[in-house]
Amino acid sequence: MNFDPENPVILLCAEGMNLEGQGDPETAANLFLKAWTESTSDFEKFTSAHYVARHQKTIPGKLKWDQTALDFALKINDETMKVYYPSLYLNIAKCYEDLADFDSAKEFYQAARSYLNFLPDDGYGKMIKSGVEQGIERVFKC
């Protein structure tokens, strides 16, 4: 699924990302929340929830928003969405790992691993693959 560069919610998220890069995470977080409240489609909700998750101050808060992003991503009936699944599952797995819920972390790391073949063979794809494999190594030692 492609991002529409004219979509108002996507524009808010892009502006928030720019503000993050400029060192203004508080304003960025507010823009991501605004994007969430203005979201009307599953794709917009998935996208904005993903960015809201990044600015949570607690692990349970991050987990809630990461799970929300995944739930909306899974509702979208489009094969191209599978490129997002490894990252979404990875984020949730890491939250469970940080909460010392290693059984749930294992489940979500394995789910992330099952979608790795959908990632591009670029820096982003390699970063996500590495994060999944490192997470699996850590939690299977517990």
PyRosetta script that sets phi, psi and omega in degrees:
from pyrosetta import init, pose_from_sequence

init()
pose = pose_from_sequence("MNFDPENPVILLCAEGMNLEGQGDPETAANLFLKAWTESTSDFEKFTSAHYVARHQKTIPGKLKWDQTALDFALKINDETMKVYYPSLYLNIAKCYEDLADFDSAKEFYQAARSYLNFLPDDGYGKMIKSGVEQGIERVFKC")
pose.set_psi(1, 130.8)
pose.set_omega(1, -176.5)
pose.set_phi(2, -92.2)
pose.set_psi(2, 147.9)
pose.set_omega(2, 174.9)
pose.set_phi(3, -79.6)
pose.set_psi(3, 127.6)
pose.set_omega(3, 176.2)
pose.set_phi(4, -84.3)
pose.set_psi(4, 114.1)
pose.set_omega(4, -176.3)
pose.set_phi(5, -67.0)
pose.set_psi(5, -8.9)
pose.set_omega(5, 178.1)
pose.set_phi(6, -99.6)
pose.set_psi(6, -6.5)
pose.set_omega(6, -178.5)
pose.set_phi(7, -67.6)
pose.set_psi(7, 126.7)
pose.set_omega(7, -177.0)
pose.set_phi(8, -60.2)
pose.set_psi(8, -36.3)
pose.set_omega(8, 178.9)
pose.set_phi(9, -69.0)
pose.set_psi(9, -42.3)
pose.set_omega(9, 177.7)
pose.set_phi(10, -63.8)
pose.set_psi(10, -39.2)
pose.set_omega(10, 177.7)
pose.set_phi(11, -63.0)
pose.set_psi(11, -40.3)
pose.set_omega(11, 176.6)
pose.set_phi(12, -62.9)
pose.set_psi(12, -42.9)
pose.set_omega(12, 179.1)
pose.set_phi(13, -65.0)
pose.set_psi(13, -40.0)
pose.set_omega(13, 178.3)
pose.set_phi(14, -64.3)
pose.set_psi(14, -41.8)
pose.set_omega(14, 177.5)
pose.set_phi(15, -63.0)
pose.set_psi(15, -40.6)
pose.set_omega(15, 177.0)
pose.set_phi(16, -61.6)
pose.set_psi(16, -41.3)
pose.set_omega(16, 178.1)
pose.set_phi(17, -63.3)
pose.set_psi(17, -39.8)
pose.set_omega(17, 177.0)
pose.set_phi(18, -62.1)
pose.set_psi(18, -42.0)
pose.set_omega(18, 179.3)
pose.set_phi(19, -66.0)
pose.set_psi(19, -37.0)
pose.set_omega(19, 174.0)
pose.set_phi(20, -57.4)
pose.set_psi(20, -47.7)
pose.set_omega(20, -179.0)
pose.set_phi(21, -63.5)
pose.set_psi(21, -26.0)
pose.set_omega(21, 178.8)
pose.set_phi(22, -90.0)
pose.set_psi(22, 3.4)
pose.set_omega(22, 177.3)
pose.set_phi(23, 82.8)
pose.set_psi(23, 28.1)
pose.set_omega(23, 178.6)
pose.set_phi(24, -122.0)
pose.set_psi(24, 69.4)
pose.set_omega(24, -176.2)
pose.set_phi(25, -66.7)
pose.set_psi(25, -28.9)
pose.set_omega(25, -178.7)
pose.set_phi(26, -66.6)
pose.set_psi(26, -46.5)
pose.set_omega(26, 177.6)
pose.set_phi(27, -65.9)
pose.set_psi(27, -38.3)
pose.set_omega(27, 177.5)
pose.set_phi(28, -60.1)
pose.set_psi(28, -46.3)
pose.set_omega(28, -179.8)
pose.set_phi(29, -59.5)
pose.set_psi(29, -39.7)
pose.set_omega(29, 178.1)
pose.set_phi(30, -64.9)
pose.set_psi(30, -38.6)
pose.set_omega(30, 177.3)
pose.set_phi(31, -66.0)
pose.set_psi(31, -38.6)
pose.set_omega(31, 178.6)
pose.set_phi(32, -65.1)
pose.set_psi(32, -40.2)
pose.set_omega(32, 176.4)
pose.set_phi(33, -65.0)
pose.set_psi(33, -38.8)
pose.set_omega(33, 176.4)
pose.set_phi(34, -62.6)
pose.set_psi(34, -42.1)
pose.set_omega(34, 177.5)
pose.set_phi(35, -59.4)
pose.set_psi(35, -42.5)
pose.set_omega(35, 178.8)
pose.set_phi(36, -60.0)
pose.set_psi(36, -47.6)
pose.set_omega(36, -176.7)
pose.set_phi(37, -68.9)
pose.set_psi(37, -25.1)
pose.set_omega(37, 179.3)
pose.set_phi(38, -91.7)
pose.set_psi(38, -4.9)
pose.set_omega(38, -178.9)
pose.set_phi(39, -68.8)
pose.set_psi(39, 136.4)
pose.set_omega(39, 178.5)
pose.set_phi(40, -122.6)
pose.set_psi(40, -19.6)
pose.set_omega(40, -179.3)
pose.set_phi(41, -110.0)
pose.set_psi(41, 162.8)
pose.set_omega(41, 177.6)
pose.set_phi(42, -60.6)
pose.set_psi(42, -38.3)
pose.set_omega(42, 179.5)
pose.set_phi(43, -65.0)
pose.set_psi(43, -43.4)
pose.set_omega(43, 177.5)
pose.set_phi(44, -64.2)
pose.set_psi(44, -40.0)
pose.set_omega(44, -180.0)
pose.set_phi(45, -67.3)
pose.set_psi(45, -42.3)
pose.set_omega(45, 176.3)
pose.set_phi(46, -58.8)
pose.set_psi(46, -48.5)
pose.set_omega(46, -175.9)
pose.set_phi(47, -64.1)
pose.set_psi(47, -50.9)
pose.set_omega(47, -176.9)
pose.set_phi(48, -67.6)
pose.set_psi(48, -38.9)
pose.set_omega(48, 178.3)
pose.set_phi(49, -61.7)
pose.set_psi(49, -38.1)
pose.set_omega(49, 177.9)
pose.set_phi(50, -58.4)
pose.set_psi(50, -43.4)
pose.set_omega(50, -179.3)
pose.set_phi(51, -75.4)
pose.set_psi(51, -34.8)
pose.set_omega(51, 175.5)
pose.set_phi(52, -61.1)
pose.set_psi(52, -40.7)
pose.set_omega(52, -178.9)
pose.set_phi(53, -56.7)
pose.set_psi(53, -38.2)
pose.set_omega(53, -176.6)
pose.set_phi(54, -63.4)
pose.set_psi(54, -18.8)
pose.set_omega(54, -175.1)
pose.set_phi(55, -109.9)
pose.set_psi(55, 14.4)
pose.set_omega(55, 178.4)
pose.set_phi(56, -76.2)
pose.set_psi(56, 143.7)
pose.set_omega(56, -176.4)
pose.set_phi(57, -90.3)
pose.set_psi(57, -11.6)
pose.set_omega(57, 179.4)
pose.set_phi(58, -125.7)
pose.set_psi(58, 155.2)
pose.set_omega(58, 177.8)
pose.set_phi(59, -65.5)
pose.set_psi(59, -44.4)
pose.set_omega(59, 176.8)
pose.set_phi(60, -60.1)
pose.set_psi(60, -36.4)
pose.set_omega(60, 177.0)
pose.set_phi(61, -64.9)
pose.set_psi(61, -43.5)
pose.set_omega(61, 178.3)
pose.set_phi(62, -63.7)
pose.set_psi(62, -43.9)
pose.set_omega(62, 179.6)
pose.set_phi(63, -59.1)
pose.set_psi(63, -43.6)
pose.set_omega(63, -180.0)
pose.set_phi(64, -59.0)
pose.set_psi(64, -46.7)
pose.set_omega(64, -177.4)
pose.set_phi(65, -73.9)
pose.set_psi(65, -36.0)
pose.set_omega(65, 176.0)
pose.set_phi(66, -63.6)
pose.set_psi(66, -41.5)
pose.set_omega(66, 178.4)
pose.set_phi(67, -65.7)
pose.set_psi(67, -38.5)
pose.set_omega(67, 176.7)
pose.set_phi(68, -61.0)
pose.set_psi(68, -45.7)
pose.set_omega(68, 178.7)
pose.set_phi(69, -59.5)
pose.set_psi(69, -45.5)
pose.set_omega(69, 179.3)
pose.set_phi(70, -62.9)
pose.set_psi(70, -44.3)
pose.set_omega(70, -178.9)
pose.set_phi(71, -57.9)
pose.set_psi(71, -43.5)
pose.set_omega(71, 179.5)
pose.set_phi(72, -71.6)
pose.set_psi(72, -36.7)
pose.set_omega(72, 177.7)
pose.set_phi(73, -61.7)
pose.set_psi(73, -40.2)
pose.set_omega(73, -178.7)
pose.set_phi(74, -69.4)
pose.set_psi(74, -21.8)
pose.set_omega(74, 178.1)
pose.set_phi(75, -74.8)
pose.set_psi(75, -19.9)
pose.set_omega(75, -174.4)
pose.set_phi(76, -82.9)
pose.set_psi(76, 118.4)
pose.set_omega(76, -176.7)
pose.set_phi(77, -87.9)
pose.set_psi(77, 78.0)
pose.set_omega(77, -178.1)
pose.set_phi(78, -153.1)
pose.set_psi(78, 119.3)
pose.set_omega(78, -178.0)
pose.set_phi(79, -54.8)
pose.set_psi(79, -31.6)
pose.set_omega(79, -177.3)
pose.set_phi(80, -67.5)
pose.set_psi(80, -15.1)
pose.set_omega(80, 178.1)
pose.set_phi(81, -68.3)
pose.set_psi(81, -20.7)
pose.set_omega(81, -176.6)
pose.set_phi(82, -62.7)
pose.set_psi(82, -18.9)
pose.set_omega(82, 176.9)
pose.set_phi(83, -66.0)
pose.set_psi(83, -24.3)
pose.set_omega(83, -179.0)
pose.set_phi(84, -87.0)
pose.set_psi(84, -22.0)
pose.set_omega(84, -174.1)
pose.set_phi(85, -58.8)
pose.set_psi(85, -44.8)
pose.set_omega(85, -178.1)
pose.set_phi(86, -56.9)
pose.set_psi(86, -43.3)
pose.set_omega(86, -179.9)
pose.set_phi(87, -66.3)
pose.set_psi(87, -42.5)
pose.set_omega(87, -179.7)
pose.set_phi(88, -63.8)
pose.set_psi(88, -46.7)
pose.set_omega(88, 177.7)
pose.set_phi(89, -64.8)
pose.set_psi(89, -38.1)
pose.set_omega(89, 177.4)
pose.set_phi(90, -60.2)
pose.set_psi(90, -46.1)
pose.set_omega(90, -179.7)
pose.set_phi(91, -59.8)
pose.set_psi(91, -43.0)
pose.set_omega(91, -179.8)
pose.set_phi(92, -67.9)
pose.set_psi(92, -42.9)
pose.set_omega(92, 178.9)
pose.set_phi(93, -58.4)
pose.set_psi(93, -43.7)
pose.set_omega(93, -179.2)
pose.set_phi(94, -64.3)
pose.set_psi(94, -38.1)
pose.set_omega(94, 175.9)
pose.set_phi(95, -60.6)
pose.set_psi(95, -48.3)
pose.set_omega(95, 179.1)
pose.set_phi(96, -62.2)
pose.set_psi(96, -39.4)
pose.set_omega(96, 177.2)
pose.set_phi(97, -60.8)
pose.set_psi(97, -45.5)
pose.set_omega(97, 179.9)
pose.set_phi(98, -65.0)
pose.set_psi(98, -26.4)
pose.set_omega(98, 176.6)
pose.set_phi(99, -87.5)
pose.set_psi(99, 3.5)
pose.set_omega(99, -179.4)
pose.set_phi(100, 63.1)
pose.set_psi(100, 26.4)
pose.set_omega(100, 172.6)
pose.set_phi(101, -98.1)
pose.set_psi(101, 79.6)
pose.set_omega(101, -170.9)
pose.set_phi(102, -71.3)
pose.set_psi(102, -28.8)
pose.set_omega(102, 177.3)
pose.set_phi(103, -65.3)
pose.set_psi(103, -44.9)
pose.set_omega(103, 177.6)
pose.set_phi(104, -67.2)
pose.set_psi(104, -39.4)
pose.set_omega(104, 178.6)
pose.set_phi(105, -59.3)
pose.set_psi(105, -45.1)
pose.set_omega(105, 178.9)
pose.set_phi(106, -59.1)
pose.set_psi(106, -44.9)
pose.set_omega(106, -179.2)
pose.set_phi(107, -58.8)
pose.set_psi(107, -45.1)
pose.set_omega(107, -176.5)
pose.set_phi(108, -77.4)
pose.set_psi(108, -33.6)
pose.set_omega(108, 174.1)
pose.set_phi(109, -63.8)
pose.set_psi(109, -40.6)
pose.set_omega(109, 178.8)
pose.set_phi(110, -66.6)
pose.set_psi(110, -37.1)
pose.set_omega(110, 175.9)
pose.set_phi(111, -63.2)
pose.set_psi(111, -43.2)
pose.set_omega(111, 177.5)
pose.set_phi(112, -59.3)
pose.set_psi(112, -44.4)
pose.set_omega(112, -179.0)
pose.set_phi(113, -60.6)
pose.set_psi(113, -35.1)
pose.set_omega(113, -176.5)
pose.set_phi(114, -68.4)
pose.set_psi(114, -14.2)
pose.set_omega(114, 179.4)
pose.set_phi(115, -111.3)
pose.set_psi(115, 6.9)
pose.set_omega(115, -177.0)
pose.set_phi(116, -59.9)
pose.set_psi(116, -29.8)
pose.set_omega(116, -178.4)
pose.set_phi(117, -67.6)
pose.set_psi(117, -10.8)
pose.set_omega(117, 177.7)
pose.set_phi(118, -87.8)
pose.set_psi(118, -10.0)
pose.set_omega(118, -178.8)
pose.set_phi(119, -75.5)
pose.set_psi(119, 149.4)
pose.set_omega(119, 174.7)
pose.set_phi(120, -71.4)
pose.set_psi(120, 156.2)
pose.set_omega(120, 177.9)
pose.set_phi(121, -90.9)
pose.set_psi(121, 71.1)
pose.set_omega(121, -180.0)
pose.set_phi(122, -141.9)
pose.set_psi(122, -170.5)
pose.set_omega(122, -177.7)
pose.set_phi(123, -59.8)
pose.set_psi(123, -42.1)
pose.set_omega(123, 178.2)
pose.set_phi(124, -62.4)
pose.set_psi(124, -50.0)
pose.set_omega(124, -179.6)
pose.set_phi(125, -59.1)
pose.set_psi(125, -43.1)
pose.set_omega(125, 179.2)
pose.set_phi(126, -65.1)
pose.set_psi(126, -37.5)
pose.set_omega(126, 178.8)
pose.set_phi(127, -63.8)
pose.set_psi(127, -45.5)
pose.set_omega(127, -179.4)
pose.set_phi(128, -65.9)
pose.set_psi(128, -45.1)
pose.set_omega(128, 178.3)
pose.set_phi(129, -57.8)
pose.set_psi(129, -44.7)
pose.set_omega(129, 179.7)
pose.set_phi(130, -63.2)
pose.set_psi(130, -42.9)
pose.set_omega(130, 178.7)
pose.set_phi(131, -61.7)
pose.set_psi(131, -40.2)
pose.set_omega(131, 179.2)
pose.set_phi(132, -66.5)
pose.set_psi(132, -49.1)
pose.set_omega(132, -177.8)
pose.set_phi(133, -63.9)
pose.set_psi(133, -40.3)
pose.set_omega(133, 178.3)
pose.set_phi(134, -66.4)
pose.set_psi(134, -39.3)
pose.set_omega(134, 177.6)
pose.set_phi(135, -63.3)
pose.set_psi(135, -43.0)
pose.set_omega(135, 178.8)
pose.set_phi(136, -61.9)
pose.set_psi(136, -43.6)
pose.set_omega(136, 177.7)
pose.set_phi(137, -58.9)
pose.set_psi(137, -42.6)
pose.set_omega(137, -178.0)
pose.set_phi(138, -67.2)
pose.set_psi(138, -49.8)
pose.set_omega(138, -172.0)
pose.set_phi(139, -76.6)
pose.set_psi(139, -24.2)
pose.set_omega(139, 178.2)
pose.set_phi(140, -80.2)
pose.set_psi(140, -5.8)
pose.set_omega(140, 172.2)
pose.set_phi(141, -85.8)
pose.set_psi(141, -16.9)
pose.set_omega(141, -176.4)
pose.set_phi(142, -79.3)
pose.dump_pdb("model.pdb")
